[in-house]
């Protein structure tokens, strides 16, 4: 069962490891990378998924370890003494992952508590010999780079901090059959732009907190498969949602629910003409319908989240209000089209009642598109917890 995921994507030049960790088409040669991730459900056995989905060459990992981070905190370079455990792949420490592939580690006996942080450290002796590597730039979490082999070290003094994740695609935990996952497919509003670095206060994080602490639903894993700049229809930052659905949702074990909260970037990047905005609205409805069809075939319920306002945003808001009209058309279909198994009205949760085309000022990070931590909390609070009480799909569900 996945307990943590990050949507893999091709690393843009500005998000590559800084010099000297990137040089001459070779990345992280003789370098240690330590990064922390926050699991959702806990367990006593875990395994890692390491991704080379967008690598331009094979990815040779010399050594991988896991540990509990110092103080249980996110984004730290130190780990708790005595907790470092070696990670193996079919009994071997080194592994070479072909371009476009991933590797799943052997199960590892280490107990992780629900909503706790885990430190994963990788040492690459040779580095990856390509300018194309796999990462998740919008980690909102600090990772640490240091020359040499320090995979077993208790701390990395003098390490270079970077706010990105590299290579790590998922953490799995051995869970009871009653545990199920909700996958979130989205863009920067789910990836957490405007949230606190190392604060784990994106709305999917806050939803997890709410489910576990207020509703006692400790059998629900929350998988954030969102990325800043992502779009439903066309590639942007990362493959489009239609293209990545199989890898990021349908291939993940134990997914019972999908929350689809994406489409603002499609509307915002389309020309602000009547014809272009009608086309993008129609195409989004088609795409949503396709996603529901494909997810239902796997027995996954799909919940549609309405698109939040962007009035006043420099790039997306147009003087004629054509993009705003397209957003409203799409939201009306999400609410009344009857295609989703339930609707989560994020638009209603964070819009300004006095000016519904804008975010409420108390939730606006300042760019009139992204939310601050209070806004992300409002999104999480608006999700009905009862949506994640598992029950078998009705007859004919997968072919409706």
N, C-alpha and C positions, 0 to 999 in steps of 0.2 A: 504494500500500500504506500503510495507517495505521501510524505508528510511535509515536504517542501519542494517547490519547483521554481525555476526561473526560465522564462522564454529565451532560448538561445537565438543569437543573431550575429550577423557579420559585424565585426568591430570597425567603426568609422575611424579615420586617421586621428581625429582629436581625442579619441578614447583609448588609443593604444597605450600600453605601458610606457612611461616616460623613459628617455635616455638615462642610463646606459642599458636599460632592459630591452629596448628595441633598437636594433642597429643592423644595417646591411641585410635586410630581408631575413633576419633571424630574431626571434622574440624569446626573451626569458632564458637565454643560455646561461648555465651555471647559476641559476637563480632559484630562490625560495619564494613561494607565494602562500600567504596565510590569509584566509577569509572566514568570516563567520556568517552563519545562516540561522534563522529562527524556525524551528520545527513547529508544526501545528499539533498533531497527536503524538503521544510518546510511546515508548516501548523499550524492550531490553535487547533487541537485535536490530541492527540497521545495515543498509548497504548504500553505496554511492552510485550515482550515474554521472559519468564524465563525458562531455560532449565535444566532438570535433565536427559538428554538423556543417560549419562554414569554413573550416580550415582549408588552406590551400595546399597543405602537405600532411603527411602523417604526424601525429602528436605523440612523441615519446616521453612518457612520464617515468622518471627514475624511482621516485619514492613518494608515497602518499601516506599521511597519518591523519587521525582524527583525535580530538581532545575536547575537554570542557573548557571554555574560555574563562579567563580570570574574572572572578566575581560574577560569573554567569552573564557578562555584559556583551552586547553587540559591538563589533568594530574595534576590539582591542587586539593588541599584538601578543599579549601574554596568555598562557594557558595555566590551568590549575596543575600544580606539580603532581606527578604520579598518574595523570589521566591520559597521557599520550598512548595511542594504540596504532600499530601498523596496519595498513590496509593492503590486502592482496587481491590479485586477479587470477583465479584458478591456481591459487597457492603461491603465486609469484609476486614479488614486490614491483618490479618494473613491468610496464605494459606499453605497447605501441598501438595507438588507435588510428585506423586508416582515415583518410580524408572523407568527410561526409558521414562518418559512423559515430557510435558511442560505445562506451564500455561500462558494464555493470560489475561492481566489485563483489567479492565473496561476502557473505554475511559476517558481521562483526558483533561480538558480544560487548555492548556498551549501553548502559541505561541512560535514556534521555527522557526528561520529563516533558509533559505537554507545555507548549509555548516557551520552551527553553532554547538557548542559543548553543550552537555546536561550532567548533573551530575545525576547519579542514585545511591542511597544509600540504603543498605539493612542491617537490623539488624536481627541476628539469636540468639534467646535466648538459644535454646537447641543445636544448631549446627547440622551438618549432621553427623550421626553416621556411618561413613564408611570411609575407606581409598581410596575409588573410588569416585571422584567428577568430575563434568563437568566444563570445562574451555576453554578458547582460549589463550594458553600461549604466542603466538606471537603478543601481543597487540600493541607493540611499543608505549604504552601509560601507564603512571603511575597510579596505583590504590593505595588506602590507607586503612590500617587496624588499628582499635583501639578497645581496650576492652571496653565493656559496650554498652549501647544504646545511640547512638548519631545520629540517623537517621534524626532528625530535626535540628541538630546543624549547625550553620553558618560556623564553621571551625572545624578541627580535630587536634588540637595541640598535638604534640608528636606521631602522627600516624606513623605506619611502612609502608614505600613505597614498592610496588611490581609492576614489569612491566608485569602484566598479567591481563586478564579479567576472572572473575569467574561467572558462572551461567547465565549471560545475553546473550540471543541468538539473539534478534532483537528489533528494535524500529519501530513501524508502525505509519503512519500519515494518517489522512483523506485527500484525494487528489481528484482533479477533474478527470473525466473519461479520459481526454487527457493525464494524467501522466502515464508513463510506466517505467519499470526498465530494466537495463542490469545487469545480474548476471555474475560475474567473477569466474570461477572454475580454481584453480591453486594451486601452491605450494609456497615455500618461496619467489620466485621471484615476486609473487603478494601479498603475506602476508607482504612483505616489509623488509626482512632481508637486512641490509645495509642502510635503511632509518633512519631518525632522530627521536629519541624517543620524543614523544609529538609534532612532527613536521607535522604529517599528509602529508608526501610527498612520500608515496608509489605511484606506477604508477596509480592505480585506483583513488586515491585521486586527482592526477594531471589531470587525464582525466576529472573528475568531474569539477575541476576548469576551465579547458579549454572549456568544453561544455557550462558552465554557463556564463563565462565572455567574451569569444571570439565569441561564436556562438548563445548566447541567448536561449539556449535549457534548460530552467528552468523546463521543464516537464520530465526530465530524471533522475531517481534515479539510483545510482551506488551501487551495492551490492557486497561486497568483500567476497566471499565464498572460500577463499584460506587458506592453512595452511602449515607452514614449514614442510618439510619432507614428504608431502603427495605424493601418487603415484596414477596412473590411474588404474593399474591392480591388485596390491596387497596392503593389509593393511600395513601401516607404522606408521607415526604419524597421527593418525586418520584413519577412514575407507577409502578404495580406492574410486576413483571418480565414478566408475560404481555403487558401493554400496550406495553412499551418494547422487547420483543425484536426487532421488525423494525428499528427505528431504530438500536438500540445494537449489534446483532450481525449480523442478516441483511443489512442494507444496507451493512455495512462490507466493502470489497473484501479478498480474500485471507485471510479467516478460514477456517481448517481445523479448529480445535478450540474448544470452548466448555467452560469450567469453571464449573459451577453450584454456588455455595456461598451459599445463601440460604434462609431459612425460620425462623430464630430469632425474628425480629420478629413473624412471623405467629403463632407459638405464644405468645410472650410478651405480645402485646396482646389475645389472645382470652381470654374469661372462663375462670377456673380452675374450670370445672365439668366433670363427666365428658362430658356431651353436647357442650359447646362444644369441648373438646379432641379428642374423637373426630372431630368435624366438621372441625376445622382439619387434623388429620393426614390424613384422607381427601382433603380438598381439595388439600393439598400434593402428595400422590401423583398425583392427577389432573393438577395443574399441571405437575409434573415430566414426566409422560408427554407432555403437550401440547408442552412445550418440546423434548423429544427428537424428537417427530414433525416439528415445524416445522423444526428444525435439520437433521435427516436429509434432508429434502426439498431442502436446499441443499448436501448433501454434507458437512456439518459433523459431526464426531464430538463426542459430548457426554460429559463426565466428571462424575460426581456426587460432590460432597464432603460427607462426613457433617457434621452440625451439632455444634458444639462445646458444652461444658457451660456452664451458667449457675447452678449451685447456689450459693446465698448471695447472689445478686443481689437487691437490694431490690425491684425492679419485677417481675421475671419469675419468681422462685422462689416457689412457693406452699407453704404448710405441709403440704398433703395430697400434694404431689409429683405433681399431675396433669399439669402442663406438662412435667415431667421424663419422665413416662411417654409423653407424646405425642412428645417428642424421640426417645426410644428406639424407638418404633414407626416413626417416619419413617426413622431411621438404619438400622433393620433392613431396611426396604424398599429403601433406597439400596444397602445391601450385598448383598442376596440377591435383589432383584426381577428382576435380569437385564435391566433396561431400558437402563441406561447402558452405554456402550462401555467404560468402566473406572470403578473406584471409587477415590477418594482419601480415605483415612481420617484426616481432620483431627481427629476426635474422639479417636481413639487416640493421635494425635501429641502432644496437649497436655493430656489429662485426667490427674488425679491417680490413679495406680494404686491407692492406698489408699482413695480415695473418688471413684469414676468419675463422680459427678454434679457434681464440681467441677473447675475448672482447676488444674493444677499450680501451686503457689504461686510458683515461680520464673518462670512465664510470665504471671501475673495482673497487670494494670496496677493493680489495687486495687479495681475494682468487681465483680469475679467474673464478668464477661462479656467484657470486651475484653482484648486481649493487649498486652504490652510488646514492644519490639524483639526480645528473645530468643524470645518466643513466636511472633512472626511469622517469625523465622528457622526455628524448628522446623516451622512449617507448610510453608515453602518446601522445607526439606530432606526432607519426607515425600512430596513429589511425585515419582513415578518419571520421570526424564528421558526414558526411552524412549517415553513417551506422545506426544512431539512429533517423532517421526521420521515424516515424511510417507510415506504409501502410498495408492494409489487405493482408494476404497471398494469393497467387494465388490458383485457383481451384486444388484440389488434393494434396495440399502441405503436409498435414498430413499423406499421404499414398504413398509418393514417395520414 
